[in-house]
Amino acid sequence: MTLVPWLAATTNLGLPVMLAATGGLICEKSGTAALFLEGTMLTAAFIAIRTGGGVTGLICGLAAGVAVTSCHYLLVTRANVKDVIAGVGLNMLALAATSFCERIVPSAESVPTLSTTSGVLVAAACVAILIACLTNPKLRLRLDITGESALQARIFGINTLRVKLVSHIAAGALAGVGGALLPLMGIGTFVENMTNGRGYLALAAIVFGRWDLGSVIAASIAFAALDALQLVASTQGIKADADLLSMMPYLAGLIALIVRTKRTAGPAELSK
């Protein structure tokens, strides 16, 4: 296996997972479980293709991501639905809705795509903005206090609903961009369930990275590197068990969850 195709595949698969993981990280730091990442990415990928791809598709994918996480925010804060239940429900709805629409009216065979360089620049810009926000003492303090104890945050005069809303919007925007990049940096069309569990890999990266931005990014790229093995093996004519290769990133994510959850606790509000 040559190194260049593997690095290219890792980049194309890793950027969507990394963006979704960083978005989910912000939401979890506010005390809300980000199980909605899979459905958010899938919806964004579908909308990005259906709106013509290219830069327009990327922007529409971002908007679709925000719409999904806004629904999650309303379910959790207004309808008093548990964040885990709301997230899983949205994932199931996104899979069913996109699959139904794809079977009724198939997507275009190919739309304008984005180069790997463009994807890297977009991801770098998103991460830079995120770092700037997280290094702002006031914003970081509000986020951390809300994630540790919403009651204590309210005592300090922090509007916890506003913090959670902004966190959901940020998570939706980042996961939406990540989901849109998945087809736009790849085949240029949508296929059913094309995220194939990468939203859950992003969630595993958050836990494995101990809710630290740098560690979460590193874990996302590591999982994507394992995910890229199957793609490179098939394109390079390497004889290997496809099922075993496709299982590797998810097995690694499962092991990471088992190891980390025994020793690491996230924001206190997540356990309530």
Secondary structure, DSSP 8 states (H G I E B T S, - for coil): --HHHHHHHHHHHHHHHHHHHHHHHHHHHTT---TTHHHHHHHHHHHHHHTTSHHHHHHHHHHHHHHHHHHHHHHHHTS---HHHHHHHHHHHHHHHHHHHHHHS---S------HHHHHHHHHHHHHHHHHHHT-HHHHHHHHHHHH-HHHHHHTT--HHHHHHHHHHHHHHHHHHHHHHHHHTTTSS--TTTTTTHHHHHHHHHHHTTT-HHHHHHHHHHHHHHHHHHHHHHHTT----HHHHHHHHHHHHHHHHHHHHHH----GGGG-
